[in-house]
Amino acid sequence: MGNCQASEAVAVVIQHPGGKAERLYCPTSAANVMKSNPGNYVALVTLNVSETKQDGDTVKFTRVRLQKPKEVLLLGQVFNRLT
Protein backbone atom coordinates (compact mmCIF):
# COMPACT_ATOMS: atom_id res chain seq x y z
CA MET A 1 0.00 0.00 0.00
CA GLY A 2 1.19 3.49 -0.79
CA ASN A 3 1.28 6.46 1.51
CA CYS A 4 -0.46 9.42 -0.10
CA GLN A 5 0.84 11.88 2.48
CA ALA A 6 4.45 11.22 1.54
CA SER A 7 3.94 12.74 -1.91
CA GLU A 8 2.48 15.93 -0.38
CA ALA A 9 5.52 16.41 1.86
CA VAL A 10 7.87 16.29 -1.12
CA ALA A 11 6.82 19.55 -2.72
CA VAL A 12 7.77 23.19 -2.94
CA VAL A 13 4.80 25.16 -1.63
CA ILE A 14 4.31 28.69 -2.96
CA GLN A 15 1.71 30.77 -1.15
CA HIS A 16 0.20 33.42 -3.40
CA PRO A 17 -1.50 36.63 -2.25
CA GLY A 18 -5.16 35.86 -1.68
CA GLY A 19 -4.46 32.49 -0.04
CA LYS A 20 -3.90 30.26 -3.09
CA ALA A 21 -1.22 27.62 -2.50
CA GLU A 22 0.71 26.20 -5.45
CA ARG A 23 2.63 22.92 -5.14
CA LEU A 24 5.61 22.14 -7.35
CA TYR A 25 6.93 18.58 -7.26
CA CYS A 26 10.43 19.31 -8.54
CA PRO A 27 12.99 21.94 -7.55
CA THR A 28 12.74 25.17 -9.52
CA SER A 29 14.50 28.52 -9.48
CA ALA A 30 13.05 31.68 -7.98
CA ALA A 31 13.52 33.24 -11.44
CA ASN A 32 10.98 30.78 -12.93
CA VAL A 33 8.36 31.77 -10.34
CA MET A 34 9.09 35.48 -10.85
CA LYS A 35 8.91 35.05 -14.63
CA SER A 36 5.40 33.55 -14.27
CA ASN A 37 4.39 36.41 -11.96
CA PRO A 38 5.95 39.65 -13.26
CA GLY A 39 6.57 42.35 -10.67
CA ASN A 40 6.64 39.85 -7.79
CA TYR A 41 9.36 38.48 -5.52
CA VAL A 42 9.84 35.12 -3.80
CA ALA A 43 10.58 34.84 -0.08
CA LEU A 44 11.48 31.80 2.05
CA VAL A 45 9.22 31.63 5.11
CA THR A 46 10.31 29.97 8.36
CA LEU A 47 8.64 29.98 11.78
CA ASN A 48 11.03 30.64 14.64
CA VAL A 49 10.15 30.19 18.30
CA SER A 50 12.23 32.07 20.81
CA GLU A 51 12.83 31.10 24.41
CA THR A 52 10.02 31.44 26.92
CA LYS A 53 9.90 34.85 28.55
CA GLN A 54 9.96 35.35 32.33
CA ASP A 55 6.19 35.80 32.44
CA GLY A 56 5.73 32.36 30.82
CA ASP A 57 4.77 33.56 27.34
CA THR A 58 6.52 32.10 24.29
CA VAL A 59 7.35 34.55 21.54
CA LYS A 60 6.73 33.26 18.00
CA PHE A 61 7.83 35.13 14.92
CA THR A 62 8.06 34.45 11.22
CA ARG A 63 11.31 34.96 9.35
CA VAL A 64 11.04 36.03 5.72
CA ARG A 65 14.12 36.01 3.48
CA LEU A 66 13.93 37.26 -0.10
CA GLN A 67 15.37 34.83 -2.64
CA LYS A 68 17.74 35.83 -5.42
CA PRO A 69 16.51 34.87 -8.90
CA LYS A 70 19.26 32.26 -9.30
CA GLU A 71 18.42 30.49 -6.01
CA VAL A 72 16.77 27.08 -6.23
CA LEU A 73 13.53 26.52 -4.33
CA LEU A 74 14.05 23.20 -2.58
CA LEU A 75 11.48 20.51 -1.90
CA GLY A 76 9.95 20.64 1.57
CA GLN A 77 10.23 24.43 1.92
CA VAL A 78 7.48 27.06 1.97
CA PHE A 79 7.74 30.31 -0.02
CA ASN A 80 5.58 33.39 -0.31
CA ARG A 81 5.09 35.33 -3.51
CA LEU A 82 5.33 39.01 -2.57
CA THR A 83 4.12 41.96 -4.59
N, C-alpha and C positions, 0 to 999 in steps of 0.2 A: 504494500500500500504506500502511496505517496503522501507527502506532507505538503499541503497547499500553502501553509504559512511560510515555509522556507523560501518559496519563490518571491513572496512579498518582501522579505527582509533583504533580498539581494537586488536592491534597486536604488537608483538615485531619485530622491523625491525633491521636486521643485514646487514650492508653494507660490502661486500667483496671487497678485492683488485680487481681492474679491473672494478668496477662499478656495479657488480651484487648485487641486493638487495633481501634478503630472508626474508619472513614474517612468523612468528610463531604465531599461534592463541591461545597459552596457555603458561603460564609462564614456563620457563625452567632454569636450572642452567648454569652458565658460563662453568662449567666442561663438560656438554653435548656438547656444541658448540666446546670447545677445543678438546674433544675426537674425534669429527667428522673431525676436521682440525688439525692434529698433528703439533706441532711446532708453533702454533699461539696463540695469546692472545685475550681477549675481553676487549673493552674499552667503557665506557659510554660517549656519546658525547652530550654536551649541548652548545648552543649558548648564550653567555653573551654579553650584550650591556652596555658599561660604560656610564658615564655622558658625555654630550657634552663638548668638549674642548672650550677654549676661542676663537679660530678662527672659531668656528661654526661646525667643523667636529665632527662626532660621531665615537668613536672607537668601533669596533666590534671584538670580539675574540671568539675562540672556546675552550671550556674546555674539556679535555680528561682525564678520570680517569680509570685506569686499574681496572678490576674486579677480585676479588679472585675467585678461582674455586667453592667455596661453595655458592657464592652469586647468588641470583635468579634474572633473567632478567625479569623485570615487563612489563606488557602490556602498550603500549603507549610510551615506551622509544625507543631511537635509539642507536644502538651499532655499533662499527666498529670492524672488525676482523683484527688484526695487525699481521704482520709477524716479 
